[in-house]
Amino acid sequence: MAENWQSAVLNEWRRRRDESLLTNSFPLVERTFDGDEIIALIDTVLSGKLTMGDRVREFEQKFAQYVSVCYSLIS
């Protein structure tokens, strides 16, 4: 049975993370994204809606609430 793309991406992300943890070298960079963020990133890119999509609208609404205004527009 074929995996869905989210499972395949998460499995690859985990494999690479675990592989990097096994090395005894000093890390020059740290991973800043977790699996959920990787999936959200890929999902957004695949949607083709990089600037005016649902996630942007959701962010603008949460940002407006955070700064206590009715509306916000990120440009």
ROMI-218290 format. One record per residue (C-alpha): x, y, z; residue number from 1. Coordinates in steps of 0.02 Angstrom, whole numbers, plus 32768, in hexadecimal, padded with zeros to 4 digits. Layout:
BEGIN
<node><east>X</east><north>Y</north><up>Z</up><resi>NUM</resi></node>
...
This chain:
BEGIN
<node><east>8000</east><north>8000</north><up>8000</up><resi>1</resi></node>
<node><east>8047</east><north>80A9</north><up>7FCE</up><resi>2</resi></node>
<node><east>8065</east><north>812D</north><up>8052</up><resi>3</resi></node>
<node><east>8015</east><north>81D6</north><up>8040</up><resi>4</resi></node>
<node><east>808F</east><north>8263</north><up>8019</up><resi>5</resi></node>
<node><east>8086</east><north>82AA</north><up>80CA</up><resi>6</resi></node>
<node><east>80BE</east><north>8205</north><up>8117</up><resi>7</resi></node>
<node><east>8149</east><north>81F1</north><up>8098</up><resi>8</resi></node>
<node><east>818A</east><north>82A1</north><up>80BB</up><resi>9</resi></node>
<node><east>8181</east><north>828A</north><up>8178</up><resi>10</resi></node>
<node><east>81DA</east><north>81E3</north><up>816E</up><resi>11</resi></node>
<node><east>8266</east><north>8230</north><up>8107</up><resi>12</resi></node>
<node><east>8272</east><north>82C6</north><up>817D</up><resi>13</resi></node>
<node><east>827D</east><north>8252</north><up>8213</up><resi>14</resi></node>
<node><east>82FF</east><north>81E4</north><up>81BD</up><resi>15</resi></node>
<node><east>836D</east><north>827A</north><up>8199</up><resi>16</resi></node>
<node><east>8354</east><north>82C2</north><up>8248</up><resi>17</resi></node>
<node><east>8380</east><north>821D</north><up>829A</up><resi>18</resi></node>
<node><east>8416</east><north>8207</north><up>8227</up><resi>19</resi></node>
<node><east>8458</east><north>82B3</north><up>8255</up><resi>20</resi></node>
<node><east>8444</east><north>828C</north><up>830F</up><resi>21</resi></node>
<node><east>84B8</east><north>81F6</north><up>82FB</up><resi>22</resi></node>
<node><east>854C</east><north>825C</north><up>82C1</up><resi>23</resi></node>
<node><east>85C5</east><north>8298</north><up>8346</up><resi>24</resi></node>
<node><east>85ED</east><north>833A</north><up>82EE</up><resi>25</resi></node>
<node><east>85C4</east><north>83E7</north><up>832C</up><resi>26</resi></node>
<node><east>8526</east><north>8425</north><up>82D3</up><resi>27</resi></node>
<node><east>8543</east><north>84C4</north><up>8271</up><resi>28</resi></node>
<node><east>8489</east><north>84DD</north><up>825B</up><resi>29</resi></node>
<node><east>83F3</east><north>84A2</north><up>82BC</up><resi>30</resi></node>
<node><east>834F</east><north>8463</north><up>8275</up><resi>31</resi></node>
<node><east>82CE</east><north>84EB</north><up>828E</up><resi>32</resi></node>
<node><east>8235</east><north>8496</north><up>8241</up><resi>33</resi></node>
<node><east>81D8</east><north>8400</north><up>8282</up><resi>34</resi></node>
<node><east>817B</east><north>837F</north><up>821B</up><resi>35</resi></node>
<node><east>80D4</east><north>83DB</north><up>8223</up><resi>36</resi></node>
<node><east>8123</east><north>847A</north><up>81E1</up><resi>37</resi></node>
<node><east>8178</east><north>841C</north><up>8153</up><resi>38</resi></node>
<node><east>80D0</east><north>83D1</north><up>811F</up><resi>39</resi></node>
<node><east>807B</east><north>847C</north><up>8129</up><resi>40</resi></node>
<node><east>8105</east><north>84C8</north><up>80BE</up><resi>41</resi></node>
<node><east>80F9</east><north>8442</north><up>8038</up><resi>42</resi></node>
<node><east>803B</east><north>8447</north><up>803B</up><resi>43</resi></node>
<node><east>803E</east><north>8504</north><up>8020</up><resi>44</resi></node>
<node><east>80BB</east><north>84F7</north><up>7F91</up><resi>45</resi></node>
<node><east>8054</east><north>846E</north><up>7F3E</up><resi>46</resi></node>
<node><east>7FB6</east><north>84D7</north><up>7F4C</up><resi>47</resi></node>
<node><east>8004</east><north>8560</north><up>7EE2</up><resi>48</resi></node>
<node><east>7FBC</east><north>85E3</north><up>7F59</up><resi>49</resi></node>
<node><east>805B</east><north>862C</north><up>7FA2</up><resi>50</resi></node>
<node><east>801E</east><north>86DD</north><up>7FC1</up><resi>51</resi></node>
<node><east>7F60</east><north>86E3</north><up>7FC7</up><resi>52</resi></node>
<node><east>7F2F</east><north>8637</north><up>8007</up><resi>53</resi></node>
<node><east>7ED0</east><north>85FA</north><up>809E</up><resi>54</resi></node>
<node><east>7F6B</east><north>85F4</north><up>810D</up><resi>55</resi></node>
<node><east>7F91</east><north>86AB</north><up>80E9</up><resi>56</resi></node>
<node><east>7EDE</east><north>86DA</north><up>8115</up><resi>57</resi></node>
<node><east>7EE8</east><north>8674</north><up>81B6</up><resi>58</resi></node>
<node><east>7F8E</east><north>86C6</north><up>81E4</up><resi>59</resi></node>
<node><east>7F4A</east><north>8775</north><up>81C4</up><resi>60</resi></node>
<node><east>7EB3</east><north>8753</north><up>8233</up><resi>61</resi></node>
<node><east>7F1D</east><north>870E</north><up>82C0</up><resi>62</resi></node>
<node><east>7F9A</east><north>879E</north><up>82AF</up><resi>63</resi></node>
<node><east>7F0C</east><north>881F</north><up>82B6</up><resi>64</resi></node>
<node><east>7ECB</east><north>87CC</north><up>8353</up><resi>65</resi></node>
<node><east>7F7B</east><north>87C8</north><up>839F</up><resi>66</resi></node>
<node><east>7F95</east><north>8883</north><up>8385</up><resi>67</resi></node>
<node><east>7EE1</east><north>88AB</north><up>83B8</up><resi>68</resi></node>
<node><east>7EA3</east><north>88F4</north><up>8313</up><resi>69</resi></node>
<node><east>7E0F</east><north>88C4</north><up>82A7</up><resi>70</resi></node>
<node><east>7E6F</east><north>88A4</north><up>8207</up><resi>71</resi></node>
<node><east>7F22</east><north>888C</north><up>81CE</up><resi>72</resi></node>
<node><east>7F75</east><north>8880</north><up>8126</up><resi>73</resi></node>
<node><east>8023</east><north>883C</north><up>8114</up><resi>74</resi></node>
<node><east>807D</east><north>8880</north><up>807D</up><resi>75</resi></node>
